Amino acid sequence: MTPTAEVAEESPGKAPLSSEGTGSRGAKWDPGDPTDGKKRYEFASGYPLLCRIEIFLEAVYLVLLMAIAAYLVVWYVAGSFPLVAVGIRSDDLPKAVLHLIAFPIAGLMGGTMFGLKWQYRVAARGWWHKDRRVWRLCSPWRSAALAMMIGIAIDGGLFGRSFSQGSMNAASTLLSVGFVTGYFA
């Protein structure tokens, strides 16, 4: 008997921890298989109801965070409309502050996009588990913080170039650096 089979027998109601899965998912997971090991018309979830609710709530959190990040990007680029609940227009902010906030805004979007991608991949393949919840909830914010610090380091001349000088201060450049940093954080 394999160690995962022993765990499954000792813990009724818990899914085995192997890559073999349960039910018709007996075959090992194949990254080239778009069906995730399920047969045609096999649509029932392998997760218990409580887990499905938790997966859904985490997905809603990430989608709302993505919407907020998208709103902030539009607010940053457009400049002429006020930020909801605060009333600040990005046009009214000093240039140095605009440079500083571009990175975490885009980093939040990049980190959230990665979180969404990870969420549906692990849920669909049967690898979702509660122990990674803290990572899934905090990762977009960590990405935003890292993007801000990388942006500050680059702007400070870390690579011999600064966003404060020349044509590199375009909003698209600042947001791009923040997004890529946040996505790969």
Z-matrix of the N, CA and C atoms (Angstrom, degrees):
N
C 1 1.458
C 2 1.530 1 108.04
N 3 1.335 2 116.62 1 137.64
C 4 1.458 3 120.51 2 -178.90
C 5 1.515 4 110.32 3 -78.76
N 6 1.342 5 117.74 4 158.34
C 7 1.464 6 120.24 5 179.42
C 8 1.527 7 112.41 6 -58.58
N 9 1.333 8 118.10 7 -37.57
C 10 1.466 9 119.38 8 -179.36
C 11 1.514 10 111.48 9 -70.93
N 12 1.330 11 117.09 10 -31.78
C 13 1.461 12 119.54 11 176.88
C 14 1.520 13 110.01 12 -67.84
N 15 1.350 14 115.86 13 -37.78
C 16 1.461 15 119.22 14 176.82
C 17 1.514 16 110.83 15 -63.25
N 18 1.334 17 116.93 16 -42.43
C 19 1.466 18 120.98 17 179.02
C 20 1.518 19 109.84 18 -63.04
N 21 1.339 20 116.80 19 -41.44
C 22 1.460 21 120.36 20 -179.26
C 23 1.519 22 110.69 21 -64.44
N 24 1.357 23 116.93 22 -38.58
C 25 1.457 24 119.72 23 179.16
C 26 1.526 25 111.34 24 -70.05
N 27 1.331 26 117.00 25 -37.53
C 28 1.453 27 120.84 26 -178.96
C 29 1.522 28 111.90 27 -72.83
N 30 1.325 29 117.39 28 -26.99
C 31 1.464 30 121.81 29 -175.58
C 32 1.514 31 110.14 30 -120.28
N 33 1.325 32 118.39 31 79.66
C 34 1.462 33 118.71 32 -179.37
C 35 1.526 34 110.09 33 -62.83
N 36 1.315 35 115.24 34 142.92
C 37 1.460 36 120.71 35 179.60
C 38 1.514 37 113.07 36 89.39
N 39 1.325 38 117.90 37 -7.70
C 40 1.456 39 121.23 38 178.29
C 41 1.516 40 108.60 39 -104.16
N 42 1.325 41 115.29 40 139.92
C 43 1.454 42 120.51 41 179.97
C 44 1.517 43 109.94 42 -73.62
N 45 1.326 44 117.79 43 146.20
C 46 1.456 45 120.23 44 176.79
C 47 1.519 46 110.23 45 -64.24
N 48 1.314 47 116.53 46 153.98
C 49 1.451 48 121.46 47 -175.77
C 50 1.520 49 113.00 48 -92.60
N 51 1.310 50 119.05 49 4.26
C 52 1.458 51 120.55 50 -177.70
C 53 1.519 52 109.95 51 -83.33
N 54 1.340 53 115.20 52 168.14
C 55 1.458 54 119.95 53 178.43
C 56 1.521 55 111.51 54 -78.07
N 57 1.328 56 116.37 55 -3.53
C 58 1.457 57 119.03 56 -177.34
C 59 1.512 58 112.47 57 -77.84
N 60 1.309 59 119.43 58 -21.53
C 61 1.452 60 121.82 59 177.12
C 62 1.509 61 112.74 60 72.96
N 63 1.343 62 115.77 61 -161.38
C 64 1.456 63 121.48 62 -177.77
C 65 1.518 64 109.65 63 -127.96
N 66 1.305 65 115.81 64 169.91
C 67 1.466 66 121.26 65 174.94
C 68 1.513 67 111.58 66 59.97
N 69 1.335 68 116.06 67 -132.83
C 70 1.455 69 120.53 68 -178.21
C 71 1.514 70 111.61 69 -77.17
N 72 1.315 71 117.19 70 -0.06
C 73 1.454 72 120.45 71 178.40
C 74 1.526 73 110.26 72 -86.13
N 75 1.314 74 117.15 73 33.88
C 76 1.442 75 121.43 74 -176.53
C 77 1.517 76 113.64 75 -65.63
N 78 1.318 77 118.00 76 -27.89
C 79 1.450 78 120.48 77 179.43
C 80 1.520 79 109.76 78 -75.24
N 81 1.329 80 114.71 79 151.82
C 82 1.462 81 118.24 80 178.25
C 83 1.520 82 109.80 81 -66.15
N 84 1.337 83 114.50 82 150.65
C 85 1.459 84 120.70 83 -178.66
C 86 1.515 85 110.97 84 -65.07
N 87 1.310 86 117.01 85 133.54
C 88 1.453 87 123.83 86 -179.67
C 89 1.524 88 108.17 87 -118.66
N 90 1.345 89 119.01 88 118.69
C 91 1.461 90 120.20 89 -178.26
C 92 1.527 91 113.24 90 -61.86
N 93 1.320 92 118.21 91 -20.48
C 94 1.457 93 120.87 92 178.72
C 95 1.517 94 113.24 93 -87.69
N 96 1.330 95 117.53 94 -0.95
C 97 1.460 96 122.13 95 -177.54
C 98 1.527 97 109.66 96 -96.32
N 99 1.333 98 118.74 97 107.74
C 100 1.465 99 120.22 98 -178.66
C 101 1.529 100 113.96 99 -71.54
N 102 1.319 101 117.78 100 -7.54
C 103 1.469 102 120.39 101 -178.56
C 104 1.517 103 112.52 102 -88.41
N 105 1.328 104 117.85 103 -6.34
C 106 1.459 105 122.41 104 -175.98
C 107 1.515 106 111.91 105 56.35
N 108 1.323 107 117.05 106 31.32
C 109 1.450 108 121.47 107 175.67
C 110 1.522 109 114.88 108 83.24
N 111 1.319 110 118.41 109 2.50
C 112 1.470 111 120.13 110 -179.58
C 113 1.523 112 110.24 111 -89.30
N 114 1.325 113 114.73 112 152.27
C 115 1.455 114 120.54 113 176.43
C 116 1.526 115 109.24 114 -85.44
N 117 1.318 116 115.64 115 164.87
C 118 1.456 117 121.28 116 178.55
C 119 1.525 118 109.69 117 -59.74
N 120 1.314 119 117.22 118 136.32
C 121 1.474 120 126.90 119 -179.45
C 122 1.523 121 113.26 120 69.37
N 123 1.316 122 117.11 121 9.25
C 124 1.460 123 119.88 122 174.73
C 125 1.527 124 106.78 123 -92.50
N 126 1.295 125 115.80 124 96.81
C 127 1.458 126 120.08 125 -173.29
C 128 1.522 127 113.89 126 -112.99
N 129 1.291 128 117.94 127 -11.15
C 130 1.466 129 120.50 128 -177.19
C 131 1.529 130 110.19 129 -66.63
N 132 1.304 131 115.49 130 140.57
C 133 1.452 132 121.00 131 179.04
C 134 1.519 133 110.63 132 -74.20
N 135 1.299 134 115.81 133 146.53
C 136 1.453 135 120.71 134 175.26
C 137 1.523 136 111.81 135 -86.53
N 138 1.335 137 116.59 136 -6.44
C 139 1.458 138 121.11 137 -178.87
C 140 1.527 139 110.90 138 -88.04
N 141 1.323 140 116.92 139 144.41
C 142 1.476 141 119.71 140 173.43
C 143 1.539 142 109.88 141 -65.61
N 144 1.319 143 116.50 142 161.18
C 145 1.461 144 121.75 143 -176.27
C 146 1.524 145 112.60 144 -54.08
N 147 1.312 146 118.52 145 -45.59
C 148 1.463 147 121.30 146 -178.57
C 149 1.528 148 111.07 147 -60.06
N 150 1.309 149 117.72 148 -41.61
C 151 1.465 150 121.01 149 178.05
C 152 1.526 151 111.28 150 -65.64
N 153 1.330 152 116.97 151 -40.41
C 154 1.466 153 119.78 152 178.19
C 155 1.520 154 110.52 153 -62.18
N 156 1.321 155 118.18 154 -39.03
C 157 1.459 156 121.92 155 177.34
C 158 1.529 157 109.93 156 -64.20
N 159 1.326 158 116.51 157 -44.49
C 160 1.460 159 120.55 158 179.65
C 161 1.528 160 111.50 159 -63.87
N 162 1.319 161 117.60 160 -41.58
C 163 1.466 162 121.40 161 177.38
C 164 1.523 163 109.33 162 -61.67
N 165 1.328 164 116.97 163 -43.58
C 166 1.462 165 121.27 164 179.66
C 167 1.533 166 110.91 165 -62.79
N 168 1.324 167 117.43 166 -44.56
C 169 1.461 168 120.37 167 -179.36
C 170 1.534 169 111.71 168 -65.12
N 171 1.309 170 116.88 169 -38.29
C 172 1.463 171 119.39 170 175.74
C 173 1.531 172 110.60 171 -64.70
N 174 1.307 173 117.21 172 -40.19
C 175 1.463 174 120.70 173 177.96
C 176 1.526 175 110.91 174 -64.78
N 177 1.336 176 117.69 175 -41.05
C 178 1.464 177 120.93 176 177.41
C 179 1.526 178 110.20 177 -61.66
N 180 1.328 179 116.73 178 -43.89
C 181 1.468 180 121.19 179 177.36
C 182 1.529 181 110.21 180 -56.67
N 183 1.334 182 117.29 181 -47.67
C 184 1.464 183 120.78 182 -178.31
C 185 1.527 184 111.98 183 -66.82
N 186 1.328 185 117.47 184 -38.23
C 187 1.471 186 120.32 185 178.36
C 188 1.532 187 110.20 186 -66.16
N 189 1.324 188 117.16 187 -42.53
C 190 1.469 189 119.99 188 177.06
C 191 1.525 190 111.13 189 -63.53
N 192 1.311 191 116.81 190 -40.58
C 193 1.464 192 120.80 191 177.43
C 194 1.527 193 110.59 192 -63.61
N 195 1.326 194 116.97 193 -38.83
C 196 1.464 195 120.69 194 176.91
C 197 1.524 196 110.92 195 -64.56
N 198 1.335 197 116.83 196 -40.48
C 199 1.467 198 120.43 197 178.20
C 200 1.531 199 110.58 198 -63.95
N 201 1.317 200 116.83 199 -41.35
C 202 1.468 201 120.49 200 177.81
C 203 1.526 202 110.31 201 -63.24
N 204 1.325 203 116.53 202 -44.66
C 205 1.460 204 120.48 203 179.55
C 206 1.534 205 110.79 204 -63.16
N 207 1.321 206 117.13 205 -41.23
C 208 1.473 207 120.61 206 178.36
C 209 1.526 208 110.22 207 -63.54
N 210 1.324 209 116.70 208 -42.71
C 211 1.465 210 120.71 209 177.33
C 212 1.527 211 110.51 210 -59.74
N 213 1.336 212 116.43 211 -43.74
C 214 1.465 213 119.91 212 -179.68
C 215 1.529 214 112.19 213 -65.63
N 216 1.328 215 117.18 214 -35.74
C 217 1.467 216 119.90 215 176.42
C 218 1.525 217 110.04 216 -64.41
N 219 1.326 218 117.01 217 -45.39
C 220 1.472 219 120.29 218 178.44
C 221 1.527 220 109.81 219 -63.28
N 222 1.327 221 117.44 220 -43.09
C 223 1.463 222 121.28 221 177.76
C 224 1.521 223 110.21 222 -59.23
N 225 1.315 224 116.85 223 -42.73
C 226 1.461 225 121.21 224 -178.51
C 227 1.531 226 111.05 225 -65.30
N 228 1.324 227 116.80 226 -45.72
C 229 1.462 228 120.90 227 -175.16
C 230 1.534 229 111.36 228 -74.99
N 231 1.322 230 117.43 229 -44.78
C 232 1.466 231 120.63 230 -176.74
C 233 1.525 232 111.21 231 -67.99
N 234 1.296 233 116.79 232 -45.31
C 235 1.455 234 120.93 233 175.01
C 236 1.507 235 117.15 234 75.52
N 237 1.315 236 118.21 235 -19.88
C 238 1.465 237 119.51 236 -171.38
C 239 1.521 238 114.49 237 -98.31
N 240 1.327 239 119.10 238 -9.95
C 241 1.464 240 118.15 239 179.11
C 242 1.524 241 109.87 240 -111.86
N 243 1.333 242 116.10 241 148.39
C 244 1.469 243 119.60 242 -174.84
C 245 1.525 244 113.04 243 -75.56
N 246 1.308 245 114.49 244 150.22
C 247 1.456 246 121.93 245 174.91
C 248 1.519 247 108.23 246 -71.34
N 249 1.320 248 117.00 247 127.99
C 250 1.464 249 121.85 248 -177.08
C 251 1.532 250 109.49 249 -56.80
N 252 1.296 251 116.60 250 141.09
C 253 1.464 252 126.55 251 176.12
C 254 1.527 253 113.70 252 73.80
N 255 1.324 254 118.10 253 -15.13
C 256 1.461 255 119.87 254 179.38
C 257 1.526 256 110.18 255 -115.75
N 258 1.324 257 116.79 256 -35.03
C 259 1.456 258 121.78 257 178.67
C 260 1.512 259 114.66 258 80.90
N 261 1.331 260 118.00 259 10.96
C 262 1.462 261 120.99 260 -179.21
C 263 1.523 262 109.13 261 -88.75
N 264 1.338 263 115.28 262 132.37
C 265 1.460 264 120.43 263 172.91
C 266 1.514 265 108.22 264 -95.90
N 267 1.318 266 117.35 265 144.13
C 268 1.462 267 119.14 266 -179.01
C 269 1.527 268 111.14 267 -66.48
N 270 1.331 269 118.16 268 -25.94
C 271 1.466 270 121.57 269 176.68
C 272 1.526 271 111.80 270 -64.47
N 273 1.330 272 117.02 271 -25.60
C 274 1.466 273 121.50 272 -177.45
C 275 1.533 274 112.95 273 -83.10
N 276 1.315 275 117.95 274 -9.51
C 277 1.467 276 120.99 275 -177.24
C 278 1.522 277 111.20 276 -86.33
N 279 1.319 278 117.04 277 147.38
C 280 1.469 279 119.46 278 174.65
C 281 1.529 280 110.99 279 -61.08
N 282 1.319 281 116.05 280 152.51
C 283 1.463 282 121.74 281 -176.79
C 284 1.531 283 111.91 282 -58.17
N 285 1.323 284 117.31 283 -39.27
C 286 1.469 285 120.63 284 -179.65
C 287 1.525 286 111.06 285 -64.05
N 288 1.317 287 117.35 286 -38.71
C 289 1.464 288 121.00 287 178.50
C 290 1.525 289 109.94 288 -68.92
N 291 1.328 290 116.81 289 -39.53
C 292 1.469 291 120.44 290 177.24
C 293 1.527 292 110.68 291 -59.26
N 294 1.328 293 116.52 292 -43.35
C 295 1.465 294 119.46 293 177.97
C 296 1.522 295 110.28 294 -61.49
N 297 1.310 296 116.33 295 -42.90
C 298 1.457 297 120.96 296 -176.27
C 299 1.526 298 112.39 297 -65.89
N 300 1.327 299 118.40 298 -40.95
C 301 1.469 300 119.87 299 -175.63
C 302 1.521 301 113.51 300 -82.05
N 303 1.333 302 117.83 301 -16.35
C 304 1.468 303 119.60 302 179.12
C 305 1.515 304 111.36 303 -62.58
N 306 1.313 305 116.43 304 -40.80
C 307 1.472 306 120.31 305 -175.52
C 308 1.530 307 112.83 306 -65.49
N 309 1.341 308 119.30 307 -51.36
C 310 1.472 309 116.93 308 -179.49
C 311 1.523 310 113.51 309 -68.65
N 312 1.328 311 117.72 310 -30.55
C 313 1.473 312 119.35 311 177.23
C 314 1.526 313 109.57 312 -61.82
N 315 1.323 314 115.81 313 -50.96
C 316 1.465 315 119.57 314 -179.62
C 317 1.526 316 111.21 315 -70.64
N 318 1.329 317 117.53 316 -33.67
C 319 1.461 318 120.88 317 176.88
C 320 1.515 319 111.62 318 -64.03
N 321 1.339 320 116.53 319 -37.89
C 322 1.467 321 120.99 320 176.00
C 323 1.523 322 110.11 321 -62.07
N 324 1.332 323 116.54 322 -42.14
C 325 1.467 324 119.60 323 178.86
C 326 1.523 325 110.74 324 -65.71
N 327 1.317 326 117.29 325 -44.58
C 328 1.461 327 120.36 326 179.85
C 329 1.523 328 112.23 327 -63.63
N 330 1.322 329 116.94 328 -44.96
C 331 1.465 330 120.68 329 179.02
C 332 1.513 331 112.44 330 -65.54
N 333 1.326 332 116.50 331 -37.19
C 334 1.467 333 120.49 332 178.32
C 335 1.522 334 110.60 333 -68.79
N 336 1.336 335 116.65 334 -40.08
C 337 1.463 336 119.75 335 178.50
C 338 1.531 337 110.43 336 -62.58
N 339 1.321 338 116.56 337 -41.84
C 340 1.465 339 119.00 338 176.91
C 341 1.526 340 110.24 339 -64.44
N 342 1.336 341 117.36 340 -41.64
C 343 1.463 342 121.25 341 178.51
C 344 1.516 343 112.71 342 -60.46
N 345 1.340 344 116.52 343 -40.95
C 346 1.467 345 120.23 344 177.30
C 347 1.525 346 111.09 345 -64.38
N 348 1.328 347 115.24 346 -43.73
C 349 1.467 348 118.77 347 179.19
C 350 1.531 349 110.02 348 -61.75
N 351 1.303 350 116.77 349 -44.02
C 352 1.460 351 120.77 350 -179.58
C 353 1.524 352 110.46 351 -65.33
N 354 1.322 353 116.73 352 -40.30
C 355 1.472 354 121.47 353 -178.03
C 356 1.532 355 110.92 354 -59.24
N 357 1.316 356 116.97 355 -51.06
C 358 1.470 357 116.78 356 -176.90
C 359 1.518 358 112.20 357 -73.56
N 360 1.322 359 117.82 358 -28.76
C 361 1.470 360 118.93 359 178.01
C 362 1.523 361 111.63 360 -67.15
N 363 1.334 362 116.66 361 -48.22
C 364 1.465 363 117.80 362 -177.08
C 365 1.524 364 111.17 363 -72.88
N 366 1.316 365 118.25 364 -34.26
C 367 1.468 366 120.07 365 178.46
C 368 1.524 367 110.53 366 -65.94
N 369 1.323 368 117.13 367 -43.91
C 370 1.461 369 120.64 368 -177.93
C 371 1.523 370 112.41 369 -67.47
N 372 1.305 371 116.88 370 -30.80
C 373 1.463 372 120.22 371 -176.05
C 374 1.521 373 113.11 372 -95.25
N 375 1.323 374 116.81 373 1.82
C 376 1.453 375 119.83 374 176.73
C 377 1.520 376 114.67 375 83.14
N 378 1.308 377 118.32 376 16.81
C 379 1.459 378 122.02 377 -177.70
C 380 1.525 379 112.71 378 -102.67
N 381 1.314 380 118.90 379 0.21
C 382 1.470 381 120.67 380 -179.73
C 383 1.519 382 109.45 381 -66.55
N 384 1.316 383 116.06 382 137.71
C 385 1.466 384 119.49 383 173.21
C 386 1.525 385 109.95 384 -151.79
N 387 1.315 386 114.88 385 158.05
C 388 1.462 387 122.43 386 -172.60
C 389 1.521 388 113.02 387 -67.15
N 390 1.297 389 117.69 388 -25.69
C 391 1.460 390 120.32 389 -175.55
C 392 1.523 391 113.24 390 -65.33
N 393 1.310 392 118.01 391 -19.74
C 394 1.464 393 121.19 392 179.65
C 395 1.535 394 112.69 393 -96.16
N 396 1.317 395 117.41 394 6.06
C 397 1.462 396 120.11 395 -177.63
C 398 1.525 397 111.95 396 -57.97
N 399 1.307 398 117.43 397 -44.71
C 400 1.469 399 120.08 398 -179.78
C 401 1.526 400 109.63 399 -58.29
N 402 1.323 401 117.30 400 -42.05
C 403 1.461 402 120.67 401 178.14
C 404 1.526 403 110.62 402 -61.83
N 405 1.338 404 116.67 403 -45.77
C 406 1.463 405 120.14 404 -176.55
C 407 1.523 406 111.81 405 -65.89
N 408 1.322 407 117.78 406 -34.20
C 409 1.460 408 120.81 407 -179.29
C 410 1.530 409 112.01 408 -80.13
N 411 1.309 410 117.23 409 -35.37
C 412 1.467 411 120.96 410 -174.54
C 413 1.522 412 114.01 411 -93.33
N 414 1.297 413 118.44 412 -21.52
C 415 1.453 414 121.47 413 -174.27
C 416 1.536 415 113.91 414 -57.33
N 417 1.343 416 120.05 415 -43.77
C 418 1.470 417 117.93 416 178.15
C 419 1.529 418 112.93 417 -61.13
N 420 1.324 419 117.12 418 -35.85
C 421 1.471 420 120.29 419 -179.62
C 422 1.523 421 110.51 420 -73.10
N 423 1.319 422 116.68 421 -35.83
C 424 1.466 423 120.58 422 175.36
C 425 1.522 424 110.07 423 -65.41
N 426 1.326 425 115.93 424 -37.90
C 427 1.467 426 120.59 425 177.11
C 428 1.520 427 111.14 426 -63.39
N 429 1.332 428 116.81 427 -40.73
C 430 1.465 429 120.94 428 178.52
C 431 1.525 430 110.50 429 -63.15
N 432 1.331 431 116.98 430 -43.55
C 433 1.462 432 120.53 431 -179.80
C 434 1.527 433 111.15 432 -65.76
N 435 1.330 434 116.49 433 -43.21
C 436 1.461 435 119.61 434 178.97
C 437 1.529 436 110.85 435 -63.98
N 438 1.330 437 117.24 436 -42.00
C 439 1.468 438 120.89 437 178.86
C 440 1.524 439 110.43 438 -60.46
N 441 1.332 440 117.09 439 -41.13
C 442 1.462 441 119.65 440 178.88
C 443 1.534 442 110.32 441 -63.51
N 444 1.305 443 117.44 442 -44.06
C 445 1.464 444 119.82 443 -177.83
C 446 1.534 445 112.09 444 -69.78
N 447 1.322 446 117.39 445 -37.15
C 448 1.473 447 120.08 446 175.95
C 449 1.531 448 109.25 447 -65.67
N 450 1.325 449 116.46 448 -42.48
C 451 1.469 450 120.31 449 177.47
C 452 1.515 451 112.16 450 -60.32
N 453 1.325 452 116.41 451 -42.16
C 454 1.464 453 120.23 452 178.32
C 455 1.526 454 110.24 453 -64.75
N 456 1.331 455 116.58 454 -41.74
C 457 1.467 456 120.33 455 179.32
C 458 1.522 457 111.17 456 -62.92
N 459 1.323 458 116.95 457 -43.82
C 460 1.470 459 120.27 458 178.62
C 461 1.521 460 110.06 459 -66.03
N 462 1.326 461 116.97 460 -44.48
C 463 1.462 462 120.92 461 -179.68
C 464 1.529 463 111.01 462 -64.03
N 465 1.311 464 116.58 463 -28.98
C 466 1.462 465 120.62 464 177.99
C 467 1.516 466 113.54 465 -76.88
N 468 1.322 467 117.28 466 -2.19
C 469 1.455 468 120.73 467 176.16
C 470 1.514 469 114.48 468 97.13
N 471 1.314 470 117.76 469 18.84
C 472 1.462 471 121.76 470 -178.91
C 473 1.531 472 111.89 471 -53.77
N 474 1.319 473 116.93 472 -39.09
C 475 1.457 474 121.55 473 -178.95
C 476 1.522 475 111.95 474 -106.72
N 477 1.335 476 115.95 475 21.90
C 478 1.460 477 120.28 476 178.50
C 479 1.514 478 113.92 477 77.89
N 480 1.295 479 117.27 478 11.39
C 481 1.471 480 122.27 479 -178.59
C 482 1.515 481 108.12 480 -137.65
N 483 1.307 482 117.80 481 151.63
C 484 1.458 483 121.52 482 178.98
C 485 1.521 484 109.16 483 -133.86
N 486 1.327 485 116.29 484 141.37
C 487 1.462 486 120.45 485 177.15
C 488 1.518 487 110.95 486 -70.13
N 489 1.297 488 117.39 487 -20.43
C 490 1.467 489 121.70 488 -178.09
C 491 1.518 490 112.05 489 -74.86
N 492 1.326 491 117.79 490 -14.85
C 493 1.456 492 121.81 491 -177.93
C 494 1.520 493 110.43 492 -113.99
N 495 1.304 494 115.98 493 142.36
C 496 1.457 495 121.72 494 172.57
C 497 1.516 496 114.54 495 70.34
N 498 1.324 497 114.46 496 -155.20
C 499 1.468 498 121.10 497 -173.36
C 500 1.518 499 113.29 498 -84.87
N 501 1.328 500 118.29 499 -1.12
C 502 1.455 501 120.04 500 -177.23
C 503 1.521 502 113.13 501 -76.32
N 504 1.324 503 118.11 502 0.26
C 505 1.457 504 118.85 503 -177.30
C 506 1.524 505 113.24 504 -91.06
N 507 1.317 506 118.08 505 12.91
C 508 1.461 507 120.83 506 177.36
C 509 1.528 508 109.46 507 -62.73
N 510 1.321 509 115.93 508 143.71
C 511 1.465 510 121.36 509 -178.71
C 512 1.524 511 111.08 510 -55.87
N 513 1.312 512 117.82 511 -39.16
C 514 1.464 513 120.00 512 -177.83
C 515 1.522 514 111.28 513 -64.78
N 516 1.326 515 118.40 514 -35.83
C 517 1.459 516 121.11 515 178.70
C 518 1.521 517 110.30 516 -67.58
N 519 1.317 518 116.51 517 -46.11
C 520 1.461 519 120.77 518 -179.04
C 521 1.530 520 110.63 519 -62.73
N 522 1.322 521 116.34 520 -45.59
C 523 1.461 522 120.42 521 -179.23
C 524 1.529 523 111.35 522 -66.96
N 525 1.319 524 116.80 523 -36.44
C 526 1.471 525 120.28 524 179.43
C 527 1.519 526 111.37 525 -64.20
N 528 1.324 527 116.59 526 -45.42
C 529 1.468 528 119.49 527 178.46
C 530 1.523 529 110.11 528 -61.75
N 531 1.317 530 117.47 529 -43.09
C 532 1.461 531 121.03 530 178.56
C 533 1.513 532 112.62 531 -63.02
N 534 1.340 533 116.49 532 -43.77
C 535 1.466 534 120.44 533 -178.65
C 536 1.523 535 111.88 534 -63.73
N 537 1.332 536 116.27 535 -48.39
C 538 1.461 537 119.82 536 -177.95
C 539 1.528 538 110.27 537 -63.68
N 540 1.325 539 116.44 538 -41.73
C 541 1.465 540 120.22 539 177.67
C 542 1.532 541 110.25 540 -61.19
N 543 1.334 542 116.50 541 -45.73
C 544 1.463 543 120.26 542 -179.11
C 545 1.520 544 113.06 543 -66.10
N 546 1.328 545 116.95 544 -39.21
C 547 1.455 546 120.42 545 -178.50
C 548 1.528 547 111.64 546 -65.57
N 549 1.322 548 115.87 547 -40.42
C 550 1.456 549 119.46 548 -176.57
C 551 1.527 550 113.20 549 -98.44
N 552 1.330 551 116.49 550 13.87
C 553 1.478 552 120.32 551 -179.57
C 554 1.506 553 110.99 552 -67.41
